[in-house]
Amino acid sequence: MPHLTHAGTARRSRGAEQLGFGVPGYAHPLLAPTEWAELTRPGTPLHWVVLNIDTGPGARPDPHCLEAAGRLRNTRERALRAEPAQDTVRTGGRLLGHLDLAHGDRPFAELVADAQSFLDWYRVDGFYLDRCPADRADLPAVRRLTGTLATLLEDGLLVLGHGTHPHPGYAEAADQLVTFSGAWTDYRWSQVAEWTADYPPERFAHFVHGVPRTHLEEAMRIARWQGAGTIFFTDRTTRTTDRGRTDPFTALPGYWAEIVSRIGPDISE
């Protein structure tokens, strides 16, 4: 069963050591070898990373993704042996399979089949439910899905990728909610929903693109104040090319070493 944290008193001014990274999904390991290698660097404060082969698990096991998954699993196992008493949400880097809910339009059976493929092929530690609905009307369907996924997992992690504050009932449907995903120009003026104060920071994640290096400290201060324990900040932005819009979260930020050193050990060479 997933590690579901009960409601508690939020702590809005926690230290930098409480923050860690959630990676929404790097590009394929062949296209982003540096990104995947950095995730296994000892001491990197990684909470989880999403594996997305082809908007899901793909049609068959990918050998390059299998290798990347194995390296990440070995890093996590070493971290668990070194510090076995750590919180299960925070230890090492969990590998999550990408399930696209398409705002509630994907069939239930199709999603469960994708989840089973992720488990069979890549031995994922949980699931990231991307484009998760946020309205109250969709909550029963999401609860049905997360309940089914929980039966497939022994001690997994379920993250709902809303990208905005959902109806408060979603907090009891999964382990963590992504309550912001967007541009720095919006994040710096964003406000947190009052109901989130009933939960600790490890229940929430924020993903922000277009964050200038000079505003990193301000961005982390906002995350702590709003009660988010998992972050991914990048200076990359969305761009429109001949192939469509680029995803700013698929590559390392230009200041990766700096942001890691601010919330974890110094990884500079």
Backbone bond lengths (Angstrom), bond angles and torsions (degrees), N, CA, C in turn:
res aa  C-N    CA-C-N  psi(-1)  N-CA   C-N-CA  omega(-1)  CA-C   N-CA-C  phi
1 M - - - 1.461 - - 1.519 109.91 -
2 P 1.344 118.31 147.05 1.451 119.78 177.86 1.509 111.21 -64.60
3 H 1.312 115.01 158.79 1.451 121.76 177.04 1.517 107.61 -82.21
4 L 1.321 118.28 98.12 1.460 122.92 -179.54 1.515 109.18 -98.43
5 T 1.320 115.46 121.00 1.460 120.93 -177.74 1.514 109.58 -91.29
6 H 1.319 116.73 132.62 1.450 120.28 179.16 1.520 110.92 -77.38
7 A 1.327 115.54 158.91 1.455 120.36 -179.70 1.512 109.84 -59.75
8 G 1.325 114.86 146.66 1.450 120.47 179.08 1.499 109.38 -155.73
9 T 1.308 116.47 -166.29 1.443 121.04 -178.88 1.519 109.63 -87.76
10 A 1.317 117.62 123.77 1.458 121.07 -179.67 1.516 110.18 -70.65
11 R 1.325 115.57 149.00 1.458 120.97 177.76 1.517 106.32 -118.61
12 R 1.328 117.11 106.26 1.448 122.33 -170.04 1.528 114.72 -85.89
13 S 1.305 118.46 -13.33 1.464 119.27 -175.04 1.511 111.17 -125.89
14 R 1.309 116.88 51.87 1.449 121.00 -176.32 1.520 110.58 -83.07
15 G 1.312 116.49 160.45 1.454 121.40 -176.33 1.513 112.13 -73.77
16 A 1.343 114.53 167.93 1.451 120.26 -176.87 1.519 111.91 -62.05
17 E 1.347 117.35 -25.67 1.454 118.98 -177.06 1.522 111.82 -67.82
18 Q 1.333 117.92 -12.90 1.449 120.60 -179.41 1.528 111.47 -82.82
19 L 1.332 117.83 -17.96 1.448 120.21 179.93 1.531 110.98 -80.49
20 G 1.311 115.34 150.65 1.454 120.99 174.91 1.518 108.58 -153.82
21 F 1.329 116.34 171.72 1.457 120.48 -174.64 1.525 112.56 -95.97
22 G 1.311 114.35 139.58 1.446 122.69 164.25 1.521 105.74 -118.48
23 V 1.316 117.72 124.61 1.464 121.14 -175.75 1.521 108.21 -102.68
24 P 1.346 118.41 113.75 1.466 121.11 -175.94 1.512 114.41 -61.82
25 G 1.334 117.87 -20.05 1.462 119.58 177.98 1.508 112.06 146.23
26 Y 1.336 117.33 101.38 1.449 120.64 175.06 1.527 110.02 -72.03
27 A 1.317 115.18 164.77 1.459 120.62 176.03 1.534 109.53 -64.27
28 H 1.319 116.38 171.10 1.458 122.45 179.28 1.529 109.47 -52.47
29 P 1.347 117.95 141.61 1.474 120.39 -178.48 1.524 114.77 -52.48
30 L 1.334 118.70 -29.02 1.457 120.14 176.78 1.525 111.77 -69.39
31 L 1.331 116.37 -31.62 1.460 121.27 -179.24 1.518 112.38 -90.68
32 A 1.316 117.22 -21.62 1.469 121.33 -176.95 1.525 110.57 -134.63
33 P 1.348 117.91 58.07 1.470 119.68 -178.24 1.523 112.93 -64.02
34 T 1.335 117.31 -36.41 1.464 120.48 180.00 1.518 110.95 -64.82
35 E 1.327 115.76 -42.16 1.466 120.26 -179.29 1.527 111.35 -59.63
36 W 1.323 116.40 -48.53 1.461 119.90 -178.37 1.520 111.41 -68.44
37 A 1.329 117.27 -34.01 1.467 120.13 178.17 1.521 111.29 -66.26
38 E 1.347 117.25 -37.77 1.463 120.40 -178.92 1.531 111.83 -64.27
39 L 1.317 116.93 -27.87 1.462 120.34 -178.67 1.519 112.38 -68.94
40 T 1.314 116.60 -21.49 1.463 119.82 -178.69 1.529 112.04 -101.11
41 R 1.326 117.23 5.29 1.458 119.74 176.91 1.524 108.24 -66.54
42 P 1.327 118.82 127.25 1.470 121.48 -176.94 1.529 111.82 -54.92
43 G 1.318 115.01 135.11 1.451 120.84 175.97 1.514 115.62 88.65
44 T 1.341 117.74 -7.03 1.462 119.11 178.60 1.528 109.45 -63.74
45 P 1.327 118.16 126.61 1.469 120.90 -176.30 1.530 111.84 -75.53
46 L 1.320 115.54 69.33 1.460 122.22 -176.52 1.521 110.02 -99.53
47 H 1.321 116.57 123.70 1.460 120.72 174.72 1.531 110.95 -86.28
48 W 1.330 115.94 -47.77 1.453 119.30 179.07 1.525 110.90 -163.84
49 V 1.335 115.21 160.82 1.466 122.09 176.22 1.521 108.07 -138.62
50 V 1.319 115.52 142.67 1.462 121.53 -177.39 1.520 110.03 -94.12
51 L 1.336 115.64 132.45 1.459 122.41 174.41 1.525 108.21 -101.29
52 N 1.328 116.02 119.84 1.455 121.50 -178.30 1.518 108.50 -134.08
53 I 1.321 116.92 106.45 1.463 120.82 -176.38 1.526 111.25 -85.53
54 D 1.314 117.39 -51.90 1.464 121.97 -179.29 1.524 108.03 -149.81
55 T 1.331 115.07 70.21 1.464 122.10 -172.25 1.522 109.64 50.52
56 G 1.312 115.55 40.10 1.451 123.01 -177.76 1.525 109.46 150.51
57 P 1.332 117.98 -153.27 1.471 121.08 -175.97 1.518 114.76 -81.74
58 G 1.333 117.73 -9.84 1.458 119.91 -175.19 1.518 111.58 82.50
59 A 1.318 115.89 -177.99 1.466 121.26 -175.88 1.513 113.10 -85.23
60 R 1.338 116.69 -21.73 1.469 121.23 -177.52 1.519 108.24 -156.77
61 P 1.326 118.47 163.43 1.469 120.47 179.21 1.528 111.70 -60.52
62 D 1.321 115.28 135.37 1.458 121.64 178.59 1.525 108.47 -99.15
63 P 1.340 118.87 120.69 1.470 120.30 -175.32 1.528 113.51 -60.73
64 H 1.313 117.65 -35.15 1.464 120.50 -179.90 1.531 111.09 -70.02
65 C 1.321 116.47 -37.59 1.464 120.55 176.96 1.528 110.81 -71.48
66 L 1.330 116.14 -35.06 1.465 119.79 175.95 1.526 110.38 -61.74
67 E 1.330 116.47 -41.35 1.462 120.18 178.84 1.517 111.49 -65.62
68 A 1.335 117.25 -44.80 1.462 121.05 179.20 1.522 110.63 -63.05
69 A 1.328 116.92 -41.13 1.467 120.93 178.87 1.519 110.84 -63.57
70 G 1.329 116.86 -40.32 1.459 120.40 179.30 1.514 112.43 -64.28
71 R 1.337 116.98 -42.05 1.463 120.04 178.92 1.523 110.85 -63.40
72 L 1.331 116.19 -41.81 1.464 119.45 179.76 1.524 110.53 -66.03
73 R 1.335 116.74 -40.26 1.467 120.47 179.55 1.531 110.68 -63.28
74 N 1.327 116.78 -41.42 1.464 119.68 179.06 1.522 111.41 -64.07
75 T 1.330 116.66 -38.82 1.467 120.39 178.23 1.519 110.37 -63.68
76 R 1.329 116.28 -42.53 1.466 120.32 179.73 1.526 111.02 -64.60
77 E 1.323 116.86 -42.40 1.465 120.04 -179.22 1.519 111.28 -63.91
78 R 1.330 116.38 -37.97 1.469 119.02 176.43 1.521 110.82 -65.00
79 A 1.345 117.01 -39.46 1.463 120.41 179.17 1.530 110.98 -65.73
80 L 1.317 116.69 -38.35 1.463 120.57 179.20 1.522 111.28 -66.37
81 R 1.337 116.32 -38.80 1.462 119.25 178.06 1.526 111.09 -67.13
82 A 1.338 115.80 -34.80 1.460 119.64 -178.40 1.526 111.95 -74.19
83 E 1.350 116.63 -37.97 1.462 120.89 -178.20 1.522 109.13 -136.07
84 P 1.322 118.20 73.22 1.471 121.58 -173.86 1.515 114.22 -67.22
85 A 1.333 117.98 -16.56 1.462 120.26 -175.80 1.519 112.95 -90.30
86 Q 1.352 118.24 0.76 1.455 119.86 -178.95 1.512 111.44 -64.88
87 D 1.355 114.61 156.38 1.458 121.42 175.80 1.524 109.06 -60.13
88 T 1.331 117.13 137.50 1.461 120.73 -175.06 1.517 112.57 -66.58
89 V 1.343 118.92 -22.50 1.451 120.37 178.06 1.514 110.43 -75.30
90 R 1.351 117.11 -23.35 1.453 120.42 -168.16 1.521 114.46 -110.03
91 T 1.304 118.94 -10.38 1.455 120.87 -173.29 1.520 111.89 -78.21
92 G 1.345 115.78 127.82 1.452 120.08 174.65 1.512 112.24 59.17
93 G 1.317 116.90 -151.79 1.452 121.46 179.31 1.507 110.79 -126.66
94 R 1.301 117.54 111.36 1.461 121.01 179.07 1.526 110.39 -79.58
95 L 1.311 115.74 144.31 1.455 122.22 176.87 1.523 108.46 -98.77
96 L 1.332 115.98 122.06 1.459 121.29 -177.94 1.525 110.56 -112.71
97 G 1.314 116.38 134.75 1.454 120.41 175.07 1.518 110.76 -79.45
98 H 1.318 116.02 140.39 1.465 122.25 -177.20 1.528 110.32 -86.33
99 L 1.323 115.76 118.56 1.461 122.34 175.48 1.523 108.09 -117.57
100 D 1.320 117.33 118.01 1.463 122.04 -178.15 1.526 109.40 -92.13
101 L 1.337 115.74 109.87 1.464 120.14 -179.30 1.526 112.13 -81.20
102 A 1.348 117.41 -12.27 1.469 121.90 177.55 1.524 111.04 51.84
103 H 1.337 114.82 42.06 1.474 121.82 178.35 1.527 112.20 59.67
104 G 1.328 116.47 28.56 1.457 121.06 176.29 1.510 115.21 100.25
105 D 1.341 117.21 3.39 1.461 120.18 -175.71 1.531 114.32 -92.93
106 R 1.351 118.68 -11.13 1.460 120.39 179.78 1.529 110.76 -78.16
107 P 1.330 118.88 137.17 1.464 121.08 178.38 1.526 111.22 -64.18
108 F 1.313 115.43 143.28 1.464 122.17 -178.95 1.530 111.35 -56.72
109 A 1.327 117.74 -48.29 1.466 121.71 -176.87 1.526 111.36 -62.77
110 E 1.319 117.21 -35.44 1.462 121.42 179.68 1.524 110.76 -66.42
111 L 1.332 116.17 -41.03 1.462 120.70 179.04 1.526 111.52 -66.29
112 V 1.314 116.46 -41.75 1.459 119.75 179.27 1.528 110.39 -66.24
113 A 1.322 117.34 -37.46 1.464 120.33 177.49 1.532 110.68 -63.78
114 D 1.329 117.13 -41.71 1.461 120.42 176.82 1.529 110.76 -62.39
115 A 1.320 116.28 -41.84 1.461 120.43 179.76 1.525 110.74 -61.46
116 Q 1.325 116.90 -42.31 1.460 120.21 -179.55 1.525 111.35 -65.45
117 S 1.327 116.74 -36.70 1.466 119.99 177.42 1.528 110.64 -64.54
118 F 1.322 116.95 -42.69 1.464 120.18 176.95 1.527 110.61 -58.67
119 L 1.312 116.80 -42.36 1.463 120.29 -179.23 1.525 111.28 -68.69
120 D 1.308 116.93 -44.20 1.463 120.56 -177.01 1.526 111.91 -67.60
121 W 1.326 116.97 -39.97 1.461 120.41 -172.58 1.527 113.02 -91.38
122 Y 1.322 116.66 -41.22 1.469 119.64 -170.39 1.529 114.04 -116.21
123 R 1.335 116.77 -1.92 1.471 120.89 178.33 1.526 111.51 51.20
124 V 1.326 116.03 48.53 1.459 120.48 -177.34 1.523 110.82 -64.89
125 D 1.339 114.11 158.05 1.468 121.72 -178.57 1.523 112.68 -95.24
126 G 1.318 116.44 2.71 1.455 120.32 -178.36 1.514 110.23 163.71
127 F 1.331 115.95 -163.42 1.463 120.12 -175.24 1.523 111.46 -140.91
128 Y 1.335 113.16 144.29 1.467 121.59 173.05 1.516 107.10 -107.27
129 L 1.320 116.79 115.05 1.454 122.08 -176.74 1.521 108.99 -93.84
130 D 1.335 114.83 89.85 1.454 121.77 -175.36 1.525 111.20 -73.55
131 R 1.333 114.33 154.08 1.468 121.70 -178.83 1.531 110.74 48.81
132 C 1.326 114.19 46.08 1.469 120.75 -179.86 1.530 109.78 -75.55
133 P 1.325 118.30 135.38 1.463 119.67 176.32 1.521 110.95 -58.34
134 A 1.320 116.25 158.83 1.455 120.97 -178.53 1.521 113.10 -124.05
135 D 1.333 117.01 -9.27 1.455 120.49 -176.05 1.526 112.21 -81.79
136 R 1.312 115.10 157.04 1.461 120.85 179.78 1.529 111.45 -62.45
137 A 1.336 116.67 -34.81 1.466 120.40 -176.65 1.524 112.22 -63.26
138 D 1.331 117.10 -29.30 1.463 120.90 -178.20 1.518 113.19 -90.33
139 L 1.321 117.37 -5.07 1.458 120.76 -175.35 1.528 113.52 -60.15
140 P 1.339 120.91 -44.41 1.478 119.52 179.56 1.528 113.17 -57.93
141 A 1.330 117.69 -40.08 1.462 120.53 -179.90 1.520 111.10 -67.05
142 V 1.327 116.88 -40.00 1.463 120.11 178.85 1.524 109.85 -67.84
143 R 1.314 117.21 -39.72 1.470 120.14 177.70 1.525 110.58 -62.92
144 R 1.305 117.38 -39.09 1.466 120.41 177.89 1.520 109.88 -61.24
145 L 1.345 115.95 -43.72 1.462 120.16 -179.05 1.522 110.97 -66.63
146 T 1.328 117.74 -48.62 1.462 119.04 -177.88 1.522 111.16 -66.11
147 G 1.321 117.42 -32.06 1.456 119.56 175.78 1.518 111.75 -64.71
148 T 1.331 116.00 -39.94 1.461 120.31 178.10 1.526 110.65 -68.11
149 L 1.326 116.66 -42.49 1.465 120.15 178.29 1.520 110.95 -62.46
150 A 1.319 116.41 -35.13 1.465 120.09 179.23 1.519 111.24 -62.81
151 T 1.322 116.80 -34.17 1.466 119.32 179.12 1.535 111.48 -71.36
152 L 1.326 117.27 -22.23 1.458 121.13 178.87 1.524 112.23 -83.30
153 L 1.335 116.22 -19.16 1.461 121.56 -175.17 1.524 110.33 -105.76
154 E 1.319 116.26 140.30 1.461 119.48 176.32 1.519 111.25 -82.60
155 D 1.321 116.85 -45.98 1.462 121.41 178.40 1.514 107.24 -150.51
156 G 1.317 116.19 61.59 1.454 121.15 -172.58 1.509 113.77 -98.68
157 L 1.320 114.30 -179.78 1.457 122.44 -178.00 1.518 108.80 -123.42
158 L 1.313 116.59 131.50 1.453 122.30 177.65 1.525 109.02 -117.16
159 V 1.335 115.67 124.11 1.459 122.21 -179.12 1.523 108.69 -121.45
160 L 1.320 116.28 128.17 1.458 121.41 179.57 1.524 109.40 -97.88
161 G 1.332 116.22 118.87 1.457 120.91 -176.87 1.512 112.89 -92.07
162 H 1.330 116.14 69.21 1.467 120.17 178.82 1.527 111.21 -69.80
163 G 1.334 115.45 -46.97 1.457 120.46 -174.60 1.510 113.18 83.84
164 T 1.324 116.14 -1.07 1.452 122.91 178.02 1.517 107.81 -153.27
165 H 1.331 117.68 170.78 1.462 119.08 178.73 1.527 109.49 -74.13
166 P 1.335 117.34 119.92 1.460 120.37 179.57 1.531 111.11 -88.13
167 H 1.311 114.80 -178.01 1.468 119.90 170.46 1.530 107.82 -58.44
168 P 1.340 118.11 139.31 1.470 120.24 -175.90 1.520 114.76 -56.72
169 G 1.316 119.14 -22.55 1.453 121.13 -179.78 1.514 113.52 -62.81
170 Y 1.331 117.73 -22.52 1.462 120.49 179.55 1.524 111.86 -67.14
171 A 1.318 117.22 -21.22 1.464 119.79 -179.10 1.519 111.72 -62.75
172 E 1.316 117.94 -25.64 1.460 121.20 179.47 1.529 112.41 -94.88
173 A 1.331 116.57 4.43 1.474 120.01 -178.83 1.514 112.82 -98.43
174 A 1.340 118.02 -11.05 1.461 120.69 -176.67 1.517 109.43 -157.28
175 D 1.333 115.26 177.70 1.459 120.73 -178.02 1.518 112.78 -82.03
176 Q 1.326 116.41 -34.72 1.454 120.22 -175.34 1.514 109.75 -146.62
177 L 1.341 115.84 147.27 1.453 122.47 178.48 1.520 109.43 -121.43
178 V 1.330 116.80 135.14 1.459 120.90 171.17 1.521 106.58 -87.58
179 T 1.317 116.12 106.66 1.460 120.73 -173.99 1.529 113.15 -100.05
180 F 1.335 116.60 -2.47 1.468 119.88 169.93 1.515 108.66 -149.02
181 S 1.332 115.66 132.77 1.462 122.71 171.22 1.516 106.40 -147.99
182 G 1.321 115.26 111.32 1.455 117.82 -176.63 1.506 113.01 173.40
183 A 1.314 115.46 -160.45 1.456 122.48 -172.79 1.529 111.99 -84.94
184 W 1.327 114.58 152.00 1.458 121.71 176.95 1.523 111.37 -58.79
185 T 1.319 117.98 -37.05 1.462 120.64 -179.26 1.521 111.94 -61.12
186 D 1.331 117.08 -26.33 1.467 120.88 175.90 1.531 110.84 -90.00
187 Y 1.328 115.78 -37.52 1.472 120.05 -175.26 1.517 112.38 -64.23
188 R 1.313 117.40 -40.20 1.462 119.50 -174.19 1.524 111.88 -66.72
189 W 1.329 117.71 -17.14 1.471 120.90 176.81 1.530 112.20 -112.75
190 S 1.327 116.79 10.56 1.467 120.40 -176.30 1.517 111.43 -74.56
191 Q 1.314 115.45 159.77 1.456 122.58 177.60 1.520 109.18 -126.63
192 V 1.315 115.85 146.55 1.454 120.87 -178.05 1.525 109.72 -90.05
193 A 1.331 116.57 145.16 1.466 120.57 176.11 1.525 109.65 -69.71
194 E 1.302 116.84 137.65 1.467 121.40 -175.13 1.519 113.07 -59.54
195 W 1.340 117.70 -34.00 1.467 119.58 -175.55 1.531 112.53 -66.24
196 T 1.338 118.02 -20.40 1.459 119.46 -179.18 1.527 112.44 -67.68
197 A 1.329 117.54 -17.62 1.468 120.67 179.90 1.527 111.82 -65.24
198 D 1.325 118.13 -15.06 1.463 121.83 179.08 1.527 112.75 -81.80
199 Y 1.336 117.18 -1.34 1.461 121.17 -175.76 1.526 110.57 -128.05
200 P 1.334 116.91 151.51 1.467 120.58 178.94 1.525 111.32 -75.38
201 P 1.342 117.72 163.01 1.465 121.87 -175.07 1.520 115.11 -58.84
202 E 1.345 118.19 -29.74 1.459 118.22 -178.34 1.522 113.40 -66.37
203 R 1.311 117.12 -4.11 1.461 120.23 178.28 1.525 113.39 -88.44
204 F 1.358 117.68 -5.28 1.464 119.48 -172.89 1.528 112.27 -134.86
205 A 1.338 114.90 146.73 1.461 121.99 179.19 1.520 109.86 -131.81
206 H 1.340 115.64 147.35 1.463 122.72 177.00 1.520 109.79 -127.78
207 F 1.340 117.41 132.57 1.463 123.31 176.02 1.527 108.15 -119.44
208 V 1.325 115.93 122.75 1.467 119.75 -174.81 1.522 110.02 -132.91
209 H 1.323 116.66 127.29 1.465 120.80 176.46 1.530 110.10 -109.16
210 G 1.322 114.58 160.72 1.461 119.85 -179.62 1.521 113.77 74.10
211 V 1.348 117.36 25.09 1.465 120.59 179.07 1.533 108.84 -84.62
212 P 1.325 119.23 115.56 1.463 120.21 178.29 1.525 110.88 -65.75
213 R 1.326 116.31 150.00 1.456 120.71 178.40 1.529 111.24 -54.39
214 T 1.322 116.23 -38.14 1.464 120.85 -177.05 1.521 113.07 -70.03
215 H 1.338 117.33 -10.15 1.466 120.83 -178.76 1.531 112.55 -113.66
216 L 1.336 117.17 12.28 1.458 119.80 -179.65 1.526 112.24 -58.21
217 E 1.325 116.12 -46.93 1.462 119.67 -178.13 1.522 110.79 -62.65
218 E 1.310 116.90 -39.63 1.466 120.26 177.72 1.529 110.82 -64.24
219 A 1.337 116.70 -41.23 1.461 120.22 179.69 1.525 111.15 -63.45
220 M 1.330 116.88 -42.75 1.469 119.72 178.76 1.522 110.98 -67.47
221 R 1.320 116.75 -34.05 1.461 119.84 177.45 1.534 110.63 -64.99
222 I 1.336 116.75 -39.86 1.464 120.72 177.25 1.525 110.45 -63.12
223 A 1.346 116.16 -44.35 1.466 120.01 -179.71 1.519 110.76 -59.61
224 R 1.336 116.84 -45.79 1.467 119.44 -179.53 1.521 110.74 -65.17
225 W 1.323 116.42 -42.68 1.464 119.84 -177.92 1.528 111.13 -64.22
226 Q 1.332 116.54 -36.91 1.454 120.20 -179.13 1.524 112.43 -84.16
227 G 1.334 116.59 -2.04 1.459 119.32 173.76 1.498 115.15 82.32
228 A 1.341 118.41 32.64 1.464 121.75 176.69 1.519 109.19 -101.05
229 G 1.332 117.11 131.06 1.447 121.16 -179.76 1.516 113.69 -98.93
230 T 1.340 116.98 -17.52 1.458 122.20 -178.92 1.524 108.73 -120.30
231 I 1.345 116.62 134.12 1.464 120.56 -176.85 1.525 110.82 -138.29
232 F 1.319 115.49 160.22 1.452 122.33 162.36 1.521 106.31 -146.44
233 F 1.340 116.31 109.47 1.449 122.62 178.93 1.528 108.38 -110.67
234 T 1.318 116.71 140.17 1.459 120.63 179.11 1.518 110.21 -145.24
235 D 1.326 115.34 151.11 1.458 120.14 175.00 1.522 111.22 -85.74
236 R 1.310 117.56 -7.14 1.463 120.82 178.06 1.528 110.28 -72.82
237 T 1.318 115.76 153.90 1.461 120.88 -177.84 1.524 109.56 -130.35
238 T 1.298 115.88 166.66 1.462 120.40 174.97 1.528 108.89 -75.12
239 R 1.339 115.68 138.56 1.454 121.54 177.92 1.520 108.79 -136.11
240 T 1.310 115.90 148.82 1.459 121.11 177.59 1.520 109.17 -99.97
241 T 1.335 115.38 122.27 1.459 121.24 179.32 1.529 108.84 -122.78
242 D 1.337 115.51 -175.71 1.463 120.03 178.21 1.526 111.50 -63.30
243 R 1.340 116.17 -23.84 1.460 120.85 -179.38 1.528 112.88 -94.73
244 G 1.317 116.44 5.15 1.458 120.28 179.98 1.515 111.62 111.27
245 R 1.314 116.65 -162.58 1.460 121.98 -178.45 1.526 110.31 -84.13
246 T 1.317 115.84 135.71 1.459 120.72 179.32 1.528 109.86 -82.83
247 D 1.326 116.16 149.28 1.452 122.57 177.96 1.530 107.88 -95.79
248 P 1.323 118.92 116.10 1.470 120.43 -176.48 1.520 113.84 -70.17
249 F 1.325 117.82 -12.32 1.459 120.73 -175.96 1.529 113.55 -94.33
250 T 1.328 118.35 2.79 1.466 120.06 -175.77 1.524 113.23 -88.08
251 A 1.328 118.13 -3.09 1.464 121.76 -179.29 1.523 109.98 -134.39
252 L 1.325 116.15 164.24 1.456 120.84 178.00 1.524 110.81 -65.70
253 P 1.329 117.69 142.98 1.463 119.24 170.32 1.515 109.83 -67.54
254 G 1.315 116.93 154.99 1.449 120.56 -179.56 1.506 113.64 -63.30
255 Y 1.337 116.67 -21.84 1.469 121.33 -178.50 1.535 111.83 -109.95
256 W 1.341 116.19 33.39 1.466 120.23 -176.54 1.527 112.55 -53.33
257 A 1.348 117.61 -50.88 1.458 120.57 -177.52 1.526 110.77 -59.98
258 E 1.322 116.47 -37.71 1.461 119.81 -178.45 1.519 111.90 -68.73
259 I 1.325 117.56 -44.57 1.457 118.98 -177.41 1.524 111.08 -70.39
260 V 1.352 116.85 -34.02 1.458 119.60 175.83 1.520 110.07 -64.49
261 S 1.329 117.20 -42.04 1.454 120.38 -178.61 1.519 111.40 -67.14
262 R 1.326 117.56 -24.83 1.468 120.28 179.68 1.530 112.32 -75.40
263 I 1.330 116.36 -30.03 1.466 118.21 -178.32 1.505 112.88 -118.03
264 G 1.338 117.15 1.91 1.460 121.76 178.97 1.499 109.66 -154.41
265 P 1.322 118.01 -161.48 1.463 120.94 -179.09 1.509 112.03 -70.21
266 D 1.306 117.90 155.36 1.458 123.66 177.20 1.515 109.10 -71.33
267 I 1.354 117.21 120.73 1.454 120.44 -177.00 1.518 111.58 -106.14
268 S 1.337 117.54 7.19 1.454 119.38 -177.58 1.528 109.77 -67.28
269 E 1.314 115.18 145.68 1.459 120.38 -178.33 1.532 110.08 -79.49
